[in-house]
Amino acid sequence: MNPAHLNDRRPRWPRLIATALWLGASLSATASEPEAAATATNAASAVDSAASSSPVAPPRPAQSASLPSMKTPRCQAGASEAACCCAANPPLRLDLPPVRLPTGVVGKDYSRQLSAQGGQPPYKYRISGGDQPEGLALDEQGKLSGKPLVVKNYSFTVTVSDDQGRKGQQAYSLSVIAAQAAKPAAAASSPATATLKAVSPREAQAKVPAPRRPQVEVFKLDAATLKLLVPTPGPEEEEALKQAAAKQAEDERVNGVLIEAPATAAAAASAPAADAPPPAPGPLEKPQIEQLLQLLTPLLNVEYPTQQLFEAALDGQLCQFVAELTRVSAGKQGVKPPSSEEFARACPPTDWPRRLAEAQARRARVAADPAKAVAAASLKPATPDISWQDLAPSIMPPELRAWLIERSGRKYLLSFDKKIAWDGKGCGCVQEEIGGQIYGFFPDWWSSGKPQKIDFSRLHRVSVFGLAFNDDGSLALPEHMEPGFNDFVQQARVHGTELDLTLYRNDWQFLKNADRNERDSMVERMIREVPGRALGVIDRRLDDWASRIIGVLPGLSRATRMGDGITLFLDKLPPRSDKAWRDQFDAFYKKLVEGLIATLRNGPNDYTLNLVISDRELATPGAFELDNLFDYLRQAEEPTLLRGRIHAETAEYKSNTNLTLRFIVTLSEPTGDSKKALRIKLDQSTAIRGGDRRIFLRKLIPMVSPRSKGGQQFGDDLIYYDDNYGGVAFWPLPIKEVSTPVDFDQNFDTAFLTGSVSDFKLAVRGWVCEHRWPLRAAFDLLLMVGAGCWLAMALNCAWRARWGRYMPLGALPPLAVGGLLFTFDPALKPLRESPFLLWTLLVVVTIWAVLAMRRTQVEKP
């Protein structure tokens, strides 16, 4: 017997019970040790799959690791497996992905409980590295709490240790944003049901508040959004970046180059953001981030006028990327890739909303019960193979796609304070050799306040975006509609480009929420007010001195007014799933278009009405079915009908009224497929046939958003538009060094120029066209001077005897100026192409010959 036990007088039964319990735990651990290890491994590798909507489990973050466990004396070498109890506990693991913590707000209470899995509780937590959020503290129980003090993106590492000394680590990121200004709360003393009894004298003399300004929403992916895909660099990475920037600056200083830019860039990289946006859904590892950057870069800074077009461009780029991946993978495996028809049916997925809802539900379940999510994930394989049909949502999960769409939205109020300024000096007028109609949209928010270089020689019409109508039928007029702000109109007139004003609206709640009587009253008021007010805006005469002189100039002059037509652009249409709401919109649209047609038909000038329609809406039941669109064409242009069809020698027929109607179709990307799908849809329709279809196709103007480099596909698309449709519309219009692809001129000339013109003739024609109004004034002045000289010679014999011989020389200046105008003035193009001048010349020559023959011959005495 051990002597030590003789001196121990404490009761032995507690030690006996502890020994029995220890032996039972050891035997249980020995029997289940392989299963426990396998369960821990599967749970660690498959938990991300439960938190992500992707069919493939995203890899675990590289920062997450479980350190080797510290062995107790009973687990040293030489000990039996039955005596080793530490193997019964699974590896220690800190928290679950995602590693991005909820966003904090400056000055607001923040609390987040971190949790660990495995090991032997109790756990102790501490921040072991990185940048600890200012104002927040992490206690030993894993609670991160406090009030954030600084707007910044933080990255830090948390270490947890268990009762047996084992440790685990996890890297976290936390974004802190600025607090938004609180809205003033309503006074508690004012009763909700109180009625108005009186108003103050000051309120009685106040103005009625202006109607709410409509908002325009467009979509553009920018570099700041892509930057959010990359996790915030840790302290070590920031220090390495600073050292690299300093080394580059030193090298450039040695070479005699200014170093202000690198120094500024380094400072900007280390400075906290003023208002940190929410990070991208994650976690995303480096290979996935690099893949997404390669996929999304071609869409950078390309603006799309509707969300539908942006989503189509995003899906088109994704499917193009996936198609290349499948082709490469099939080549490596030595198998045949999916056919184009099979791939088109699978990509893009048609159930993005369902996938997004499932992904959000999974993420909520993981956040609510992490342990249960681990157990469920452990039953699934860690790295399953991915079917090619699921490649698209695995590369771009639904949550990430929805985040990109939300981040790319841009809203602009229709109260623009920047003056539109265009500069087309030297480009000449619209080239006569262009086949088809070329449109360009100019969004007001692209105005910089400084003259922007535009090549008007390639634009028949420009639609200025920014004229909207309110619920009461009034128009929201931007600043450039006021006198003194419309110099851009005169600039377009100089180059022979027609100007349209875009009538816009994207809010249709009044068709859904209002009761029947109120809705009918609002619709009737809009139909009655909007067309007439829009016509009043485009017919308003310009009041600057140049426009007044041009308006009264004898001869080839025209009244200079604000616009030449209206473009109707309606966005965010009610969904077809809500049939009652959509039916109300269809009825309203039909009445509005018919009201615009009737109002413009009664106007005093020639007009153009452009209806913007999505390629996915065109020829579908409702407002945009072909029967309705063709009825609008008949009402607007009153074409000559023969046996119920339009009678015209060619597709380029002219309207029989003062109104021309065209349909601008927003074309979804990839345009290489959608342009053909649109043509097939029209060819298969039985609503229009034969010559009517040919004419209708020439009324369609596809609208596209050019990228920074168009490439061969862009050039092929332009040729297809010229061959099959009536031209093309660009959003936005080509602005030099801003929105013009580098190869735009070459692709445009190849597609639309029907003939070649020498550089000399092009330069002379451009100069004459830009200066045609001064030349017209000079021609009128020369004619008046010539008429005065001829009258003076006829009345004064002395003058006639002295200067009569020089009279033919006085005819040379008006002949020269008149010849330039007749050859190059666009207003005289119909006269040049008609036989009227030839017949007039023949009649004059004939009369002169008859008079010469009948003249009495007088013999000299």
Secondary structure, DSSP 8 states (H G I E B T S, - for coil): --HHHHH--S-SHHHHHHHHHHHHHHHHHHHHHHHHHHHHHHHHHHHHHHH-SSSS-----TT-EE------GGGSTT--GGG--GGGS---EE--S--B---EETTS-EEEE--EESS-S--EEEEEEE---TTEEE-TTSEEEE---S-EEEEEEEEEE-TTS-EEEEEEEEEEE----------TTS-TT-------HHHHTS--------EEEEEEB-HHHHHTTS----HHHHHHHHHHHHHHHHHHHHTT---HHHHHHHHHHHS--SS-----SS---HHHHHHHHHHHGGGBT-EESSHHHHHHHHHHHHHHHHHHHHHHHHHHHT-----HHHHHHHSS-S-HHHHHHHHHHHHHHHHH-HHHHHHHHTTS-SS----GGGHHHHHS-HHHHHHHHHHHEEEEES---S---EE-TTS-S--TTB-SEEEEEEEGGG--SS-EEB-GGG-SEEEEEEEEE-TTS-EE--GGGSTTS-HHHHHHHHTT-EEEEEEEE---THHHHS-HHHHHHHHHHHHHHHHHHHHHHHT-B--SHHHHHHHH-SSS----BS-SEEEEEE-S---TTSHHHHHHHHHHHHHHHHHHHHHHHTSSS-EEEEEEEETTTTTSSSTTSHHHHHHHHHHHH---EETTEE--SSS----SSSEEEEEEEE--SSHHHHHHHHHHHHHH-SSS-HHHHHHHHHHEEEEE---S--HHHHHHHHHHHHHHSSEEEESS--BTTTT--TTHHHHHHHHHB-S---HHHHHHHHHHHHTHHHHHHHHHHHHHHHHHHHHHHHH-HHHHHHHGGGHHHHTHHHHHHHHHHHHH-GGGHHHHHSTHHHHHHHHHHHHHHHHHHHS------
